[in-house]
C-alpha cells in the first residue's frame, strides 16, 4: 500500500541515448532548405517496399523553403535512425486559401493496409485540416470540409488552434491541440476534442486541460503537444516559450476524458550539443518493447531547426510519471491525508481514479473543476503570486467491508477538518462539504464508497 505519486521540486536529469540529427536541412531549392520541423512518426508493422528496401517507419514533417512556404514532406526509415527523404517532397503542398503560407503536421495515424490519416495546422492557427492516404503517405487527398477543427467559440481558443496530436482510442479519435485566445487563462494552452470519423469534432467542455504553470518556470505559452498511452495511464510531451525544453505530464483518467494531468517536469534539456543549443520541442514519442523513443525538433547554434532522435528505457519514464512538479492542490491534499493518517493499517492513496489492481481501502482525490480559476493576486506586492481557487472530490473506497469504509471516512474527515483553519502545504484556504454515499452494492463483493467535496484556495 501507500501512494502512487510523489511530489518533487527538482526532477533529476534523465539518461537519454542521443542519436543526433536524423533529418538535416535540404539543399538549395528544396522544400526544407531553411528548416526541418514538427516530426510526426508512425510504425508500419508490415513494412512498406520502396526502391528495393522495406521500410518500417514513416515520418511526416514540416519543411521551410527559401520562399517562406512551409509545407509537409515525407521520410522513411528501416530503423528510425537513418532516414531517406521522399524525392517528391513536399507530399502535402499548400493549395487552399485558409492554409496561408504554412501547414504543419498535428497528428498522424496509421490504420493498416497503407491507409494513413494526417491532421495539420493551417494558416498559423486558422484551423486544423485532415488529409488521407491509401499508399503509405505518398499521395494525399485533403478533406473537402477542411478545416475540420476551427477556432472558438470559447475565449481560450478563439484566436487560433493547431499544433497537436491525434490518437485512435476505443473506436474514436482523440485530439490534443493547442489553443490560444482572448480569455483566461492567457497565452496558449492545450485542449481535447473527440471524433467518430476524424472529420466531425466535438471540443471537450472542460477545456483547456493543460495550462502553463509559471510557478515551475513554464510560460503561459505552451507548444507542440504529443500524447500516447503507457500502461494504465497516458503521458504527454510538450514544451513552452520560456524553458524551450521537453516536458512531460501524466494523466490517469479514462479516455476520452483526459482531464486530470499531473506535470512531471522537464525530461529532456537543451544545450548538450551544438545542434540543440537553443531549444528542444515537438517531441513525438513512441513506445516499442522496453524502450521509449522520441523524434523531436531541435534549434542549433546557427538558429536553424532540424529533427533529432533519442531513446531511453521505458522504466525510467514510468518512474518519472510518478513525479509531480510544482504546486498541485490535488497532490497537496493527498500529502495531507497520507501524512496525517494514523490508522492501524496504511490505505492506498491515489489521484484521479480508483486503482482496481491496488489494495483496498483506497483514498482518491480527483478534479471537479479541472482548470483552476484565477481570483487575483496575493496581498504582498513583492511576491505578487497569482491566487487560484479549485474544487476536488475526495473518495473513500472499501471492498466488502463497510466498517472499514466508515473507519477510513472518519479518519479522512478528521484530517480535512483539522486543516480547514490551517491548511498548510501551499494551501491558503480549505472547505469541506458533507459526505455522500455512492455504494455499488450489486457487485460481489460490494464496493463501499463515500465522497466529499473540497474547495481550496492556493497560490501558484
Secondary structure as GFF3:
##gff-version 3
##sequence-region A 1 460
A	DSSP	beta_strand	2	3	.	.	.	ID=ss1
A	DSSP	beta_strand	6	8	.	.	.	ID=ss2
A	DSSP	beta_strand	17	23	.	.	.	ID=ss3
A	DSSP	beta_strand	35	50	.	.	.	ID=ss4
A	DSSP	beta_strand	53	64	.	.	.	ID=ss5
A	DSSP	beta_strand	70	77	.	.	.	ID=ss6
A	DSSP	beta_strand	83	85	.	.	.	ID=ss7
A	DSSP	three_ten_helix	97	99	.	.	.	ID=ss8
A	DSSP	beta_strand	103	112	.	.	.	ID=ss9
A	DSSP	beta_strand	115	122	.	.	.	ID=ss10
A	DSSP	beta_strand	127	133	.	.	.	ID=ss11
A	DSSP	beta_strand	141	142	.	.	.	ID=ss12
A	DSSP	three_ten_helix	155	157	.	.	.	ID=ss13
A	DSSP	beta_strand	160	169	.	.	.	ID=ss14
A	DSSP	beta_strand	172	180	.	.	.	ID=ss15
A	DSSP	beta_strand	188	195	.	.	.	ID=ss16
A	DSSP	beta_strand	202	203	.	.	.	ID=ss17
A	DSSP	three_ten_helix	214	216	.	.	.	ID=ss18
A	DSSP	beta_strand	222	230	.	.	.	ID=ss19
A	DSSP	beta_strand	233	240	.	.	.	ID=ss20
A	DSSP	beta_strand	246	251	.	.	.	ID=ss21
A	DSSP	beta_strand	261	268	.	.	.	ID=ss22
A	DSSP	three_ten_helix	274	276	.	.	.	ID=ss23
A	DSSP	beta_strand	279	288	.	.	.	ID=ss24
A	DSSP	beta_strand	291	299	.	.	.	ID=ss25
A	DSSP	beta_strand	305	313	.	.	.	ID=ss26
A	DSSP	alpha_helix	314	320	.	.	.	ID=ss27
A	DSSP	beta_strand	323	325	.	.	.	ID=ss28
A	DSSP	alpha_helix	329	340	.	.	.	ID=ss29
A	DSSP	beta_strand	348	351	.	.	.	ID=ss30
A	DSSP	beta_strand	362	367	.	.	.	ID=ss31
A	DSSP	beta_strand	373	377	.	.	.	ID=ss32
A	DSSP	beta_strand	386	399	.	.	.	ID=ss33
A	DSSP	alpha_helix	402	418	.	.	.	ID=ss34
A	DSSP	beta_strand	427	432	.	.	.	ID=ss35
A	DSSP	beta_strand	436	437	.	.	.	ID=ss36
A	DSSP	beta_strand	447	459	.	.	.	ID=ss37
###
